[in-house]
Structures are given as structure tokens and as C-alpha cells.
Amino acid sequence: MGAEETELMAQYCDGDGAAFRRLYARVAPRLLNYLMRMTRDRASAEDLLQHTFLKIHRAHRAYVAGADPVPWVYAIAHRTFLDEARRAKRAKVRVAATADSLPEVRAHVTGKPEAQVDEPANPELTRAALSALDTLPPNQREALVLTKLNGKTIAEAAIIAGTTPGAMKLRAHRAYVALRKLLGEQKKAA
Amino acid sequence: MISEERLDASLRELGEADIPVPDVGDELANELEQMHSARPRSPGRELLLLALVSLMYVGTLLGALRFRPDLTALPRLWLITYVAAWGLSFLALAYVVLVPAKGRIIPNWRLGLLLGLGAEVGFIVAGLFLARSVPGVSHVYPATIEDLAAHGYHCLTLGVITALVPAALGVVFLRGAVPVGDRSAAAALGAAGGCLGGMMLHLHCPISGYLHLGLIHGGVVILASLLTALIAPRFLSP
């Protein structure tokens, strides 16, 4: 992974818009998956995906010839998610003040908003893992999503999240242990 | 407890879940239609350009403001070593922040930040303990806060003005390249500029008191670093 993205990025920087679309087709599914696990909301994840690619396009002059663009793309997505999370946190008070005018969110039978519930196509454990993943703190969840779901190495995940490999390893380990514990408890309760 | 193999398999399945991706948005599609080719960054060339422009700028400033009057009377080894330390710190910081590892786009901003902090502490300590002066030619004022403030303002201003050009040029080169660690990268760029400002002051300012050398000339690195860290991140992050 990486060589084809590098080639596509070079073609895109040469002014080939079709190469950008091919790059989008290759990277966007993984990025959307990452953003969905982070935001726990499909609509927000899709918005962030568009923001991320808009930023990539506006900053494509920063690309270094021959470099793998994927960690940079993920880092932009990570930053976009963090900025949006901060903005949403600040806007909470304003939202509460105008809550009456907001449309009601349709709920799934589980009690979660419909947009947060994946179709039950996966096996039981995968579904349980998904809901357990949602309960982890954001930085631990991100560590697990990057290393276990998206297949990044610890070093790559550290670059994306702007932390040290040691800290990333610790976060991923803690998240993994917490997830196993949660799933074990759920199994016992069932 | 669930086995690691089973959990890993489920997590992999989650990661490989086939999620339909929306099309490229209208705003982006419009911008793509109007795009032109853009030459990717060439970090080595940018470093060379930054070094050349910065040194020419310092040369021009020194030409306009004159060298310190005690320059030829000062211990030669001390003078050269000190100037080399300023210059090498500037180059090392600029290299770390501008030139990412092979195959990467994001520079090693963490190392840049650490080097910047090292330069800040190092030049303050060096100024406090390694000050030299030539009796009758160098200006040495009493070691008081009042004297320090009275004679420090000009040097701080001049040092920051000198730091401005390399820091701004570095920001232009790195625009959009640092989605994470942008403040640290900016601080390191500012520290690089501050080192050049320190070098300029070392060759221009005749005040040789240890407090002035340590806190004012060394302080230029901190001030330039802080200012750049405050202003530049919005340009470095895409």
C-alpha cells in the first residue's frame, strides 16, 4: 500500500483531475471508515470526509515528490475531526438555547440515533465490538481504529495522531485490554 | 475473556466493512475543474534558498548597521565559535523543520521543538557564563534590571526583525504541510529565525555584559519562537 497512491498524487499535482478522483476512490473508503468510528455518526463522518479532501486539494502544493500521501491525508482527517469536535463542544450552549427549533432525530430500536446504527450484516461479536468501541475514550478509540481496523503500524498511527510511538502503543494496548474486558463482561451478562 | 484472535478478526472485519462513499462534493468538484498543475515541494531546494536568503538578509542588515567596534579586539576563537554556534543552530533547526524524513510529507516537528528548546536554554546559559569583553572598547553596563531593560529593547527588536524573514520564508515553504504539530513546527521555525537574529546581534551589538548576552541575545530565540508559534500555525495546517 502506498506506491499507487504516491503515483496518483504525483499525477494529480501535475494537474490531472482524474487522478484525484482515482485517489479519492482508493483512500476515501478507509478514511470514511476511520471518521465513522471516530464521530460515531455517518452524516458527520461524510461531512468531515468532504472537508478533509477539500483541505487536501487546497494544500496539494505541500506534497513532497515521491512521498506516500496516505499518512498526511489521515493526519488531515484527524485534525479536521479534532477541530470539528472542539467546535461542537463550544457550540453546545448555543445548540441548547435553540433546541426547540431542531428536528427530532429518528431513533433505532436500540435507542441510538438511526445514523449511528450499522446494518446488522456482521456477526454478533463484530457488532458487540463496534458498540464497545464507542464506549472507549476518543484517543484510545483512535489508537485502536488506526492500528487494528485500518492496519496502520504504531509509527504511522503516531504520525497521524501527532503523538509519540510509545504513547500510541500504550493507548492501543489500553484500548485493546478495555475492549476485551467490555466484551467479556457483555458475554458473561448474556 | 474473548480470545485475541477472535477479537482481532472482528476488528479487521469492522475495518474492512464495505461502506458506500459519497461522491466528491460540489465545492471540491468545482475547484478541481479549475485546477492547474502545481510543482510539489522540494525540501532540499527550499532549505538552500532559505539559508541563502537569510544570510544575504543578515549581511545586508550588518552592512547597514555596521559591525561592533570591538570585533577585532575580541578573542578570535570565542567570536568564531559563538557565531558558528548561532549559524549551525539556525541551519539545524531549519533542516529539521523543512526537510521531512524520506517518503514523508510531515516534518519531524517534535525534534524541531526539542532542538528549539535546546537552543533557547543553550544560548541563555552560554551568554550568562561565557561572556567576553574588551576593556575600554566593549560596552559593559552594571548588572541591574534597569540597565538590562534600557539597553535590551533595541537588541530584542532588532533580533526579532532579523528573525522575521527566515521564519516567514519557512512558513511560506511549509504552508499546508503540517496538519498535526503545527504550533510546534511554527515554534521551531521561529527559534531558527531567532538563532539568526542572535548571530546578527553577536556581530553588531557592542554590549558585552553577561546579563545582556544571556537574557537579551539569548532571549531573542525565545521571543521569536513564541511569536511564530502564536501567529504561524494557521498557515502551516491545511
Interface residues (C-beta under 8 A of the other chain):
Chain A: A10 C13 D14 G15 G17 F20 R21 Y24 A25 A28 P29 R30 L32 N33 M36 R37 E46 L49 Q50 F53 L54 K55 I56 H57 R58 A59 H60 R61 A62 Y63 V64 A65 G66 A67 D68 P69 P71 W72 A75 I76 H78 R79 D118 N122 P123 L125 T126 A128 A129 L130 L133 L144 V145 K148 L149 N150 G151 I159 I160 A161 G162 T164 Y176 L179 R180 K181 L183 G184 K187
Chain B: M1 I2 E4 R6 L7 D8 S10 L11 R12 E13 L14 G15 A17 D18 I19 V21 P22 V24 G25 E27 L28 E31 L32 E33 M35 H36 S37 A38 R39 P40 R41 S42 P43 P100 G103 R104 I105 I106 R110 L174 R175 G176 A177 P179 V180 G181 S237 P238
